[in-house]
Amino acid sequence: MLLSAAKRPDSSEIPEALGAWMTEAGWSWAALLQKLPVFKNLQDMMEAEPSSWEDWLMGPNPENSSPPALDTTMIQRLLLLRVLRPDRMGHAMADYVSSELGEMYLEQEPFSMTETYKESGPGIPVLFILFPGVSAVKDVEALAGIHGFTAEKGTLHHISMGQGQEKGAEACLDRFTERGGWIFLDNVHLMTRWLPVLERKLEVAAEVGHEHFRCFLSAEPASDPQCVVIPAAIIQNCVKVANEPPQNLKSNLRRAYANFTPDTLATCQKVNQFKTALFALCFFHSLVLGRRRFGFQGWSRPYSFNTGDLKVCADVLRNYLDASLIVPWDDLRYIFGEIMYGGHITDRWDRRTCSAYLQELLQPGLLEGMELAPRFTCPLADGREYADYKAYIEDFLPEENPTLFRMHPNAELRLLTQEAETLFSTISQLQGSIGGSAGAAGTAGGTASREDTVMLVLLELLDGIPPNLSSALCKEEKTPYICIVLQ
């Protein structure tokens, strides 16, 4: 029933006492829910206490409390919300996952280029899957600089792949394989015919490559899952990084602030002003990314805002603060809103929205702890270090809602309902036929259901899985058999 609630049952007449807030679909589903023992006489209970049910159901967070006169479990509450408040299913499912599986399945940790590098090697390239608003070039260049590889020294080379770039890429691969160096081949999905050559070059690097040779690749995901763009051998040997921008504001803000380090905060002469304005800039960056999820209510078209914009704006902020006696708010707002972020924007109304954000967020009151959003003030910089700002994000950012984006509270109703339908539709597709053949098979003559059969197979496979194989431990003994296994 939880998965198939999109198939609305026949409508029935709504009692007058409930007509102001109950929908026809909700009332029809309430009748169907009464077939479950826990919801026996559900409609009668609603008619007996209409005001209590209205207060619970129409409240801002019904998933956080039990319905009137019912002692429900979390899964039973999900059933009620599924049919009566589908827009709250996303939040309710998040609470359920957090309770049953743990918070780690909800919060997306900031991407770490350093941790990714530890898994790479001369024969283990890193493949970045490209998403709008995400660019790995700056991350790789920053890490390369830490390890002493720079374009000025000739030990770091970035090539945007396209027609005519093959020879240069091959020569650079050969040189760095022999002498050591880092190469970044961007957009390799555009070079389908050349990729077998790259595959052979990487095989050579795996055998005789210099210990300081590293190859980084980037490619867009294939539009069709059945379409093979990159050879399987390359993909299997790579460390795959799908650094897709998160959807929620907290993950975006956490990720934005993680682009900087404690050393970054100390690079400006006006430390307190820089720390405060940088935090507000990260919050602004999170807002413009987060508006995407509202569809055309957020932006009239999708824009490729990325971490490069944020980092460049941080550099501009530091330089302007060092060069000015007072904080040049007007100059900063213009550069950020009209040039850096505004350079992506083509619609004048979207540009006005971007400018309005900056007008609200970058102003003198920022240094006095003003509100960045309702119930979320800007932390004062005195005595606050880098780790304190990260903790502030975790502890004080309110639960996500449209008002944080300065949007109407109803802006997400349709969005949340669509997300819930997409979620359960996807689960239904993964499960296959539900309620019919699977359910019947599980009750007829003791025959195992489809899910039970799949679970038995999974358990058998899990029992037969050997310990994890570390490719790093296989480098010392490169027999032909090991080479084939690694490929």
C-alpha positions as CSV (number, residue, x, y, z in Angstrom):
1,M,0.0,0.0,0.0
2,L,2.9,2.3,0.7
3,L,4.3,1.9,-2.8
4,S,1.0,1.8,-4.7
5,A,-0.7,4.8,-3.2
6,A,-0.5,6.6,-6.5
7,K,-3.4,4.4,-7.8
8,R,-6.2,6.3,-6.2
9,P,-9.3,4.3,-5.1
10,D,-12.8,5.3,-5.9
11,S,-13.9,8.6,-4.4
12,S,-16.4,8.8,-1.6
13,E,-18.3,11.7,-0.1
14,I,-16.4,13.8,2.5
15,P,-18.3,14.6,5.7
16,E,-19.1,18.2,6.2
17,A,-17.0,18.5,9.3
18,L,-13.9,17.5,7.4
19,G,-14.6,19.3,4.1
20,A,-12.4,22.4,4.9
21,W,-9.2,20.4,5.0
22,M,-9.7,16.8,3.8
23,T,-9.2,16.0,0.1
24,E,-11.3,13.5,-1.8
25,A,-8.2,11.3,-2.5
26,G,-7.3,11.4,1.2
27,W,-10.7,10.4,2.4
28,S,-10.9,7.6,-0.1
29,W,-7.5,6.3,1.0
30,A,-8.6,6.6,4.7
31,A,-11.4,4.1,3.9
32,L,-8.9,1.7,2.3
33,L,-6.5,2.1,5.3
34,Q,-9.2,0.8,7.6
35,K,-8.6,-2.7,6.3
36,L,-5.4,-2.7,8.4
37,P,-6.1,-3.5,12.1
38,V,-4.2,-0.5,13.4
39,F,-6.4,1.9,11.4
40,K,-9.7,0.2,12.1
41,N,-12.4,2.9,12.4
42,L,-10.0,5.5,11.1
43,Q,-12.8,7.5,9.4
44,D,-14.9,7.4,12.5
45,M,-12.1,8.8,14.6
46,M,-11.6,11.6,12.2
47,E,-15.2,12.5,12.3
48,A,-15.3,12.3,16.1
49,E,-12.3,14.7,16.5
50,P,-12.1,16.8,13.4
51,S,-10.2,19.7,15.0
52,S,-7.5,17.5,16.5
53,W,-7.0,15.7,13.2
54,E,-6.9,19.0,11.3
55,D,-4.3,20.4,13.8
56,W,-2.1,17.3,13.3
57,L,-2.5,16.9,9.6
58,M,-2.2,20.5,8.5
59,G,0.6,21.3,10.9
60,P,4.1,22.1,9.5
61,N,5.7,18.8,10.7
62,P,3.1,16.1,11.2
63,E,5.8,13.4,10.7
64,N,7.3,14.4,14.1
65,S,4.2,13.4,16.2
66,S,1.6,10.7,16.4
67,P,-1.9,11.3,15.1
68,P,-4.8,11.9,17.5
69,A,-6.0,8.8,19.4
70,L,-3.6,6.5,17.6
71,D,-0.4,5.0,19.0
72,T,1.5,4.4,15.7
73,T,4.9,3.1,14.8
74,M,7.0,5.0,12.4
75,I,6.1,2.8,9.4
76,Q,2.4,3.2,10.2
77,R,2.8,6.9,10.4
78,L,4.4,6.8,6.9
79,L,1.2,5.1,5.6
80,L,-0.9,7.9,6.9
81,L,1.3,10.6,5.5
82,R,1.6,8.9,2.2
83,V,-2.1,9.3,1.5
84,L,-3.0,12.4,3.6
85,R,0.1,14.6,3.3
86,P,2.3,13.3,0.5
87,D,4.3,16.5,0.5
88,R,5.8,15.5,3.9
89,M,6.9,12.0,2.8
90,G,10.4,13.1,2.0
91,H,11.0,14.4,5.5
92,A,9.2,11.4,7.0
93,M,11.3,9.0,5.0
94,A,14.5,10.8,6.0
95,D,13.5,10.4,9.7
96,Y,12.8,6.7,9.0
97,V,16.1,6.1,7.3
98,S,18.0,7.9,10.1
99,S,16.3,5.8,12.7
100,E,16.7,2.5,11.0
101,L,20.0,2.8,9.1
102,G,21.8,5.8,10.5
103,E,22.5,9.5,9.8
104,M,25.3,8.5,7.4
105,Y,22.8,7.6,4.7
106,L,21.3,11.1,4.7
107,E,24.2,13.5,5.1
108,Q,26.6,13.9,2.1
109,E,30.2,14.4,3.3
110,P,32.3,17.1,1.6
111,F,34.4,15.7,-1.2
112,S,38.1,15.2,-0.3
113,M,40.6,15.3,-3.1
114,T,43.3,14.2,-0.7
115,E,41.5,11.0,0.2
116,T,40.8,10.3,-3.5
117,Y,44.5,10.8,-4.3
118,K,45.5,8.1,-1.8
119,E,43.6,5.5,-3.8
120,S,45.3,6.4,-7.1
121,G,48.6,5.3,-8.5
122,P,50.6,5.2,-11.8
123,G,48.3,2.5,-13.1
124,I,45.1,3.6,-11.3
125,P,43.7,6.8,-12.9
126,V,41.0,8.9,-11.3
127,L,37.8,9.4,-13.4
128,F,35.6,12.3,-12.5
129,I,32.0,12.1,-13.7
130,L,30.9,15.6,-14.7
131,F,27.8,17.2,-13.4
132,P,26.5,20.7,-13.8
133,G,28.1,23.1,-11.3
134,V,31.0,20.7,-10.6
135,S,34.5,21.1,-11.9
136,A,37.5,19.0,-10.6
137,V,40.2,20.9,-12.4
138,K,40.8,23.4,-9.6
139,D,40.8,20.6,-7.0
140,V,43.4,18.7,-8.9
141,E,45.6,21.8,-9.5
142,A,45.5,22.7,-5.9
143,L,46.5,19.2,-4.7
144,A,49.2,19.0,-7.4
145,G,50.7,22.3,-6.1
146,I,50.8,20.8,-2.6
147,H,52.8,17.8,-4.0
148,G,55.1,20.1,-6.0
149,F,53.6,19.6,-9.5
150,T,52.8,22.8,-11.3
151,A,52.4,23.9,-14.9
152,E,55.3,26.4,-14.5
153,K,57.6,23.4,-13.7
154,G,56.2,21.4,-16.6
155,T,55.0,18.7,-14.3
156,L,51.3,19.4,-14.5
157,H,49.4,19.5,-17.8
158,H,45.7,20.1,-18.4
159,I,44.2,19.2,-21.8
160,S,40.6,19.8,-22.8
161,M,40.1,16.9,-25.2
162,G,38.8,17.5,-28.7
163,Q,39.7,17.1,-32.3
164,G,43.4,17.6,-32.8
165,Q,44.4,17.1,-29.2
166,E,45.3,13.4,-29.5
167,K,49.0,13.8,-30.4
168,G,49.7,16.3,-27.6
169,A,47.9,14.1,-25.1
170,E,49.9,11.0,-26.2
171,A,53.2,12.8,-26.0
172,C,52.5,14.1,-22.5
173,L,51.4,10.7,-21.3
174,D,54.6,9.1,-22.6
175,R,56.7,11.9,-21.0
176,F,55.1,11.8,-17.6
177,T,54.9,8.0,-17.6
178,E,58.7,8.0,-17.9
179,R,59.7,11.0,-15.8
180,G,56.7,11.6,-13.5
181,G,54.1,14.2,-13.6
182,W,50.3,14.8,-13.5
183,I,48.1,15.0,-16.5
184,F,44.4,15.9,-16.6
185,L,42.5,14.9,-19.7
186,D,39.2,16.8,-19.7
187,N,36.0,15.6,-21.5
188,V,37.4,12.2,-22.7
189,H,33.8,11.2,-23.7
190,L,34.3,13.4,-26.8
191,M,37.2,11.2,-28.0
192,T,35.5,7.8,-28.3
193,R,37.7,6.6,-31.1
194,W,40.9,7.6,-29.4
195,L,40.1,6.0,-26.0
196,P,41.6,2.5,-27.0
197,V,44.9,4.3,-27.5
198,L,44.5,5.8,-24.0
199,E,43.8,2.4,-22.7
200,R,47.1,1.0,-24.0
201,K,49.0,4.0,-22.6
202,L,47.5,3.4,-19.2
203,E,48.4,-0.3,-19.4
204,V,52.0,0.7,-20.0
205,A,51.9,3.1,-17.1
206,A,50.6,0.3,-14.9
207,E,53.7,-1.8,-15.8
208,V,56.6,0.6,-16.0
209,G,55.1,4.0,-15.0
210,H,57.1,6.4,-12.8
211,E,55.9,6.3,-9.2
212,H,54.9,10.0,-9.4
213,F,52.9,9.7,-12.6
214,R,49.2,10.3,-12.1
215,C,46.4,10.5,-14.8
216,F,43.1,12.3,-14.1
217,L,40.2,12.0,-16.5
218,S,36.7,13.6,-16.7
219,A,33.7,12.6,-18.7
220,E,30.0,13.2,-18.8
221,P,27.7,10.3,-17.8
222,A,26.3,8.4,-20.8
223,S,22.8,9.5,-21.7
224,D,21.8,5.8,-22.3
225,P,22.8,3.2,-19.8
226,Q,23.2,0.7,-22.6
227,C,25.6,3.0,-24.5
228,V,29.3,2.3,-24.0
229,V,31.4,5.5,-24.4
230,I,34.5,4.7,-22.3
231,P,36.1,1.2,-22.6
232,A,35.3,-1.1,-19.7
233,A,39.0,-1.7,-19.0
234,I,39.6,2.0,-18.3
235,I,36.5,2.4,-16.1
236,Q,37.4,-0.8,-14.1
237,N,40.9,0.4,-13.4
238,C,39.9,3.9,-12.4
239,V,38.9,5.4,-9.1
240,K,35.5,6.7,-10.0
241,V,34.4,10.0,-8.5
242,A,30.7,11.1,-8.9
243,N,30.8,14.4,-7.1
244,E,27.2,15.4,-7.8
245,P,26.1,18.6,-6.0
246,P,23.9,17.9,-3.0
247,Q,20.3,19.0,-3.0
248,N,19.9,20.2,0.6
249,L,21.1,23.5,2.0
250,K,23.1,22.0,4.9
251,S,25.2,19.7,2.6
252,N,25.7,22.6,0.2
253,L,26.9,24.9,2.9
254,R,29.1,22.3,4.5
255,R,30.6,21.5,1.1
256,A,31.1,25.2,0.3
257,Y,33.0,25.9,3.5
258,A,35.1,22.8,3.1
259,N,36.7,24.4,0.0
260,F,38.7,26.5,2.5
261,T,41.1,25.7,5.2
262,P,42.2,27.2,8.5
263,D,45.2,28.7,6.6
264,T,42.8,30.5,4.3
265,L,41.3,32.5,7.1
266,A,44.7,33.8,8.1
267,T,45.7,35.0,4.6
268,C,43.8,38.3,5.0
269,Q,45.0,41.3,7.0
270,K,41.4,42.1,8.3
271,V,40.9,38.6,9.7
272,N,37.5,39.1,11.4
273,Q,35.9,40.9,8.5
274,F,37.2,38.2,6.1
275,K,36.0,35.3,8.2
276,T,32.5,36.8,8.6
277,A,32.1,37.8,4.9
278,L,33.5,34.5,3.7
279,F,30.9,32.6,5.7
280,A,28.2,34.8,4.3
281,L,29.6,34.2,0.8
282,C,29.5,30.4,1.3
283,F,25.9,30.8,2.5
284,F,25.0,32.8,-0.7
285,H,26.7,30.1,-2.8
286,S,24.6,27.4,-1.1
287,L,21.4,29.4,-1.7
288,V,21.9,29.9,-5.4
289,L,22.7,26.2,-5.8
290,G,19.8,25.1,-3.6
291,R,17.3,27.1,-5.6
292,R,17.7,24.6,-8.5
293,R,15.6,22.0,-6.7
294,F,12.6,24.4,-6.9
295,G,12.6,24.1,-10.7
296,F,11.3,27.2,-12.5
297,Q,10.3,28.7,-9.2
298,G,14.0,28.8,-8.3
299,W,15.6,29.9,-11.6
300,S,14.1,30.4,-15.0
301,R,16.7,28.0,-16.4
302,P,19.5,25.9,-14.9
303,Y,22.8,27.7,-14.3
304,S,26.3,26.1,-13.9
305,F,27.3,27.8,-10.7
306,N,30.4,26.0,-9.4
307,T,33.0,25.9,-6.7
308,G,35.4,27.8,-9.0
309,D,33.0,30.8,-8.7
310,L,33.1,30.6,-4.9
311,K,36.9,30.4,-4.7
312,V,37.5,33.3,-7.1
313,C,35.0,35.4,-5.2
314,A,36.9,34.5,-2.0
315,D,40.2,35.7,-3.6
316,V,38.5,38.9,-4.7
317,L,37.1,39.4,-1.2
318,R,40.5,39.0,0.4
319,N,42.2,41.4,-2.0
320,Y,39.6,44.1,-1.6
321,L,39.7,43.9,2.1
322,D,43.5,44.1,2.2
323,A,43.4,47.2,-0.2
324,S,40.6,49.1,1.6
325,L,40.3,50.9,4.9
326,I,36.6,50.0,5.1
327,V,34.7,47.0,3.7
328,P,33.7,48.0,0.1
329,W,30.3,46.4,0.1
330,D,29.0,48.0,-3.1
331,D,32.1,46.9,-5.1
332,L,31.9,43.4,-3.7
333,R,28.2,43.0,-4.5
334,Y,28.7,44.3,-8.0
335,I,31.6,42.0,-8.8
336,F,30.0,38.9,-7.3
337,G,26.5,39.6,-8.7
338,E,27.2,41.0,-12.1
339,I,30.5,39.4,-13.0
340,M,31.3,36.2,-11.1
341,Y,27.9,34.6,-10.5
342,G,26.1,37.0,-12.8
343,G,28.3,35.9,-15.7
344,H,26.3,32.6,-15.8
345,I,22.9,34.3,-15.7
346,T,21.2,35.2,-18.9
347,D,17.7,36.1,-17.6
348,R,17.3,39.6,-16.2
349,W,14.8,38.5,-13.5
350,D,17.2,35.8,-12.4
351,R,20.0,38.4,-12.3
352,R,17.7,40.6,-10.1
353,T,17.2,37.7,-7.7
354,C,20.9,37.1,-7.5
355,S,21.5,40.8,-6.8
356,A,18.7,40.8,-4.1
357,Y,20.4,38.0,-2.3
358,L,23.7,39.8,-2.2
359,Q,22.0,43.0,-1.2
360,E,20.6,41.2,1.9
361,L,23.6,39.2,2.8
362,L,26.6,41.4,2.1
363,Q,26.0,44.6,4.2
364,P,27.5,46.2,7.3
365,G,25.1,44.5,9.6
366,L,26.9,41.2,8.8
367,L,29.7,42.2,11.1
368,E,27.2,42.6,14.0
369,G,25.6,39.2,13.8
370,M,22.6,39.9,11.6
371,E,20.3,37.2,10.3
372,L,21.4,35.5,7.1
373,A,18.0,33.7,7.0
374,P,15.1,33.4,9.4
375,R,16.4,31.9,12.6
376,F,19.9,31.7,11.3
377,T,22.3,34.5,12.3
378,C,25.8,35.1,11.0
379,P,28.3,33.9,13.7
380,L,30.5,36.7,15.1
381,A,34.2,36.3,14.2
382,D,35.8,37.2,17.6
383,G,37.5,34.1,19.0
384,R,35.9,31.8,16.4
385,E,38.2,29.5,14.5
386,Y,37.7,27.4,11.3
387,A,36.4,24.3,13.2
388,D,33.9,26.5,15.1
389,Y,32.3,27.6,11.8
390,K,31.9,24.0,10.7
391,A,30.3,23.2,14.1
392,Y,28.0,26.2,13.8
393,I,26.7,24.8,10.5
394,E,25.9,21.5,12.0
395,D,24.3,22.9,15.2
396,F,22.4,26.0,14.2
397,L,21.3,25.8,10.6
398,P,17.5,25.3,10.8
399,E,15.6,22.5,9.1
400,E,15.4,23.2,5.5
401,N,12.3,25.0,4.2
402,P,11.6,27.6,1.5
403,T,11.8,30.5,4.0
404,L,15.5,29.9,4.2
405,F,15.7,30.8,0.5
406,R,13.4,33.8,1.1
407,M,10.6,32.0,-0.8
408,H,7.0,31.5,0.1
409,P,6.4,28.5,2.4
410,N,4.1,26.8,-0.2
411,A,6.9,26.9,-2.9
412,E,8.0,23.4,-2.1
413,L,4.5,21.7,-1.8
414,R,4.4,20.5,-5.4
415,L,8.1,19.8,-5.5
416,L,8.0,17.6,-2.4
417,T,4.9,15.7,-3.6
418,Q,6.6,15.0,-7.0
419,E,9.8,13.9,-5.2
420,A,7.8,11.4,-3.1
421,E,6.0,10.0,-6.1
422,T,9.4,9.6,-7.9
423,L,10.8,7.9,-4.9
424,F,8.1,5.3,-4.6
425,S,7.8,4.8,-8.3
426,T,11.5,4.0,-8.4
427,I,11.2,1.6,-5.5
428,S,8.3,-0.1,-7.3
429,Q,10.3,-0.5,-10.5
430,L,13.2,-2.0,-8.5
431,Q,10.9,-4.4,-6.8
432,G,9.1,-5.4,-10.0
433,S,5.6,-6.6,-9.7
434,I,4.2,-5.8,-6.2
435,G,1.1,-7.0,-4.5
436,G,0.4,-9.4,-7.4
437,S,2.6,-12.3,-8.3
438,A,5.1,-11.7,-5.4
439,G,2.4,-11.4,-2.8
440,A,0.4,-14.4,-4.1
441,A,3.6,-16.5,-4.4
442,G,4.3,-15.9,-0.8
443,T,1.0,-17.1,0.4
444,A,0.0,-20.0,-1.9
445,G,1.1,-23.3,-0.4
446,G,4.0,-21.9,1.5
447,T,5.9,-21.0,-1.7
448,A,8.6,-18.4,-1.1
449,S,7.9,-14.9,-2.3
450,R,10.1,-13.2,-4.8
451,E,11.7,-11.1,-2.1
452,D,12.6,-14.2,-0.1
453,T,14.1,-15.9,-3.1
454,V,16.2,-12.9,-3.9
455,M,17.3,-12.7,-0.2
456,L,18.5,-16.3,-0.2
457,V,20.6,-15.7,-3.3
458,L,22.1,-12.6,-1.8
459,L,23.0,-14.4,1.4
460,E,24.6,-17.2,-0.6
461,L,26.6,-14.6,-2.5
462,L,27.7,-12.8,0.6
463,D,28.9,-16.0,2.2
464,G,31.1,-16.7,-0.9
465,I,32.7,-13.2,-1.1
466,P,36.4,-13.4,-0.3
467,P,38.1,-10.6,1.7
468,N,38.7,-7.3,0.0
469,L,41.6,-7.3,-2.4
470,S,43.9,-4.3,-2.1
471,S,45.4,-3.3,-5.5
472,A,48.2,-1.5,-3.7
473,L,49.4,-4.9,-2.2
474,C,49.5,-6.4,-5.7
475,K,52.0,-4.0,-7.1
476,E,55.1,-5.8,-5.7
477,E,54.2,-9.1,-7.4
478,K,52.9,-8.4,-10.9
479,T,52.3,-11.8,-12.5
480,P,50.2,-12.1,-15.7
481,Y,47.3,-13.5,-13.6
482,I,47.3,-10.6,-11.3
483,C,47.4,-8.1,-14.2
484,I,44.3,-9.8,-15.7
485,V,42.5,-9.7,-12.4
486,L,43.3,-6.0,-11.9
487,Q,42.0,-5.2,-15.3
